[in-house]
Amino acid sequence: MGLFGVKCYTVIVEYVFLSAGPAATAALGKKIGKNLGAGTILALVGELGSGKTLFSRAICAGLDVPSRQVNSPTFVLVNEYRGRLPVFHLDLYRIAGEADGVELGIADYLRRAALGVMIIEWAGKILSLLPAGVLKIELEVVSTRQRRIVISSADDRYKNVFLELGRS
């Protein structure tokens, strides 16, 4: 029970997409990118080879970032791109967990995300450090070409993203 005996609920909106191949995954990512605004944090979760970097590139394409600029930042951890909005692309593959995320200065990057869009690959390693209002994207390998993509959030700011996805 919440304040004054009122029940409080968190509504999580979820969209599930079964991708038939890389082109379908990229089209979904680009559609999402076109509908993002400043302050967006995308938490990409999935095993190695599930398509996180492909999806990140597609989101960047939707944000008008030239594709030649977008690289997986595995070795440098963070890349910044200029498009319709600034994009901060983090790849946390090489960190062990939350302590490394704190040492990396994830809090500083989260503050900068207010100016643009932050895409975090391997976000599962630091989920507890992220604010509640992230757009979580889980990529699961179904077969060699197929991916199951689950997009979820409890934040109203992504209403337009979910509405657009519902039109597919």
C-alpha positions in Angstrom: 0.0 0.0 0.0 1.2 3.5 -0.8 0.5 6.7 1.0 -3.0 7.0 2.5 -3.8 3.4 1.7 -3.7 3.9 -2.0 -2.3 1.0 -4.0 0.6 2.1 -6.3 1.6 0.2 -9.4 4.4 0.4 -11.9 3.2 -0.3 -15.4 5.8 -1.8 -17.6 5.1 -1.7 -21.3 6.6 -4.5 -23.3 6.9 -5.1 -27.1 8.1 -8.5 -28.4 9.5 -8.8 -31.9 10.6 -11.9 -33.7 13.2 -10.9 -36.2 13.6 -13.1 -39.3 17.2 -11.8 -40.0 19.7 -9.0 -39.7 17.7 -6.7 -42.1 14.6 -7.0 -40.0 16.6 -6.3 -36.8 18.2 -3.3 -38.4 14.8 -1.9 -39.6 13.4 -2.2 -36.0 16.5 -0.4 -34.6 16.2 2.4 -37.1 12.5 2.9 -36.4 13.3 3.1 -32.7 16.1 5.6 -33.3 13.8 7.9 -35.3 11.5 8.1 -32.3 14.0 8.9 -29.5 14.4 12.2 -27.7 17.1 13.7 -25.5 17.5 12.0 -22.2 17.0 8.5 -23.6 19.0 5.6 -22.1 18.9 2.3 -23.9 20.0 -0.8 -22.0 20.9 -3.6 -24.5 21.1 -7.0 -22.9 22.0 -10.3 -24.7 24.6 -12.9 -25.1 27.6 -12.7 -27.4 26.4 -12.7 -31.1 22.8 -11.8 -30.3 23.0 -8.6 -32.4 23.6 -5.8 -29.9 26.1 -3.9 -32.1 24.0 -4.4 -35.2 21.0 -3.0 -33.3 23.1 -0.1 -31.9 24.2 0.8 -35.5 20.6 0.8 -36.6 19.5 3.0 -33.7 22.3 5.4 -34.7 21.0 5.4 -38.3 17.6 6.4 -37.0 19.3 9.3 -35.2 21.0 10.4 -38.4 24.5 9.3 -37.4 26.5 8.5 -40.5 27.1 4.7 -40.5 30.8 5.0 -41.2 31.2 6.7 -37.8 29.6 3.9 -35.8 32.0 1.3 -34.4 31.7 -1.1 -31.5 33.6 0.7 -28.7 34.7 -2.6 -27.1 38.3 -1.5 -26.7 37.7 2.2 -25.9 34.5 1.5 -24.0 32.8 4.7 -25.1 32.3 6.4 -28.5 30.5 9.7 -29.1 28.7 10.5 -32.3 26.9 13.5 -33.7 23.5 13.1 -35.4 20.1 14.6 -34.8 21.1 14.3 -31.1 24.5 13.5 -29.5 24.9 9.7 -29.1 27.0 8.2 -26.3 27.7 4.5 -27.2 29.1 2.4 -24.4 30.2 -1.2 -24.7 30.7 -2.8 -21.3 31.8 -6.3 -22.5 35.3 -5.9 -21.0 34.1 -4.8 -17.5 33.5 -7.3 -14.8 30.5 -5.7 -13.1 29.1 -2.8 -11.2 32.3 -1.9 -9.4 34.1 -1.5 -12.7 31.1 0.6 -14.0 31.5 3.0 -11.0 35.2 3.2 -11.6 34.6 3.9 -15.3 32.5 6.9 -14.3 29.1 5.6 -15.5 27.4 8.3 -13.3 29.1 11.0 -15.3 28.0 9.5 -18.6 24.4 9.1 -17.3 24.4 12.8 -16.5 25.5 13.6 -20.0 22.8 11.4 -21.4 20.3 14.2 -20.6 21.7 16.0 -23.7 21.3 13.1 -26.1 20.9 9.4 -26.4 23.0 6.8 -24.5 23.2 3.3 -25.9 24.7 0.7 -23.5 25.7 -2.7 -24.8 26.2 -5.4 -22.1 24.0 -3.3 -19.8 23.2 -6.3 -17.7 26.5 -5.9 -15.9 25.3 -2.5 -14.4 21.5 -2.6 -14.5 21.3 -1.7 -10.8 23.3 1.5 -11.5 20.9 2.7 -14.2 17.9 4.9 -13.5 14.5 3.3 -13.5 13.4 5.0 -16.7 15.6 3.2 -19.2 14.4 1.5 -22.4 15.5 -2.0 -21.9 16.2 -4.1 -25.1 16.8 -7.8 -24.6 18.1 -9.7 -27.7 17.9 -13.5 -27.6 19.3 -15.9 -30.2 16.5 -18.1 -31.5 18.4 -19.6 -34.5 21.3 -18.6 -36.8 19.3 -15.8 -38.3 16.3 -15.3 -36.0 16.4 -13.1 -32.9 13.7 -12.5 -30.3 13.8 -8.9 -29.2 11.9 -7.7 -26.1 11.7 -3.9 -25.6 10.3 -2.8 -22.2 10.1 0.3 -20.0 8.1 1.7 -17.1 8.7 5.3 -18.3 6.0 7.3 -20.1 8.6 9.2 -22.2 8.8 6.1 -24.5 5.1 6.2 -25.3 5.8 7.4 -28.8 8.3 4.6 -29.4 5.8 1.9 -28.3 3.0 3.5 -30.3 5.2 3.5 -33.5 6.2 -0.1 -32.9 2.6 -1.0 -32.5 1.9 0.2 -36.0 4.3 -2.4 -37.5 
